[in-house]
Amino acid sequence: MPARGYPLDIDAIILFELARGNGSGPEVWRRARARMQVNGYKLHSGAWYPAFARLYEKGLVAWAMAASPFRRGKNRIAKVYILTEKGVKEAKRLSAVIRNLALEASA
């Protein structure tokens, strides 16, 4: 499903963000949202978690429970997503396309 006003789907955006660093769902969403807002795009969270589920089913991401500094309170545990080997390959394939679109938008 394409992000509102952005020519890529949510899955590709998640893969791109996870290639930049692992994180919990909310953490990855905040990073992606901030990056896209710079270029005038809006990213809404409604399709975010179904996209993580699709990527998991496709074998592109894995997850583990780990301490998250982005959760309120001490010793909060969150599901932290990481790219699998297959996910890394797909993210590399998509990275040139995503970078070109982001550069076009900022020009």
Buried (B, 14 or more C-beta within 10 A) or exposed (E): EEBEEBEBBBBBBBBBBBBEEBBBBBBBBBBBBEBBEEBEBEBEEEBBEEBBEBBBEEEBBBBEEEEBEEBEEEEEEBEBBBBBEEBBEBBEEBBEEBEEBBEEBEE
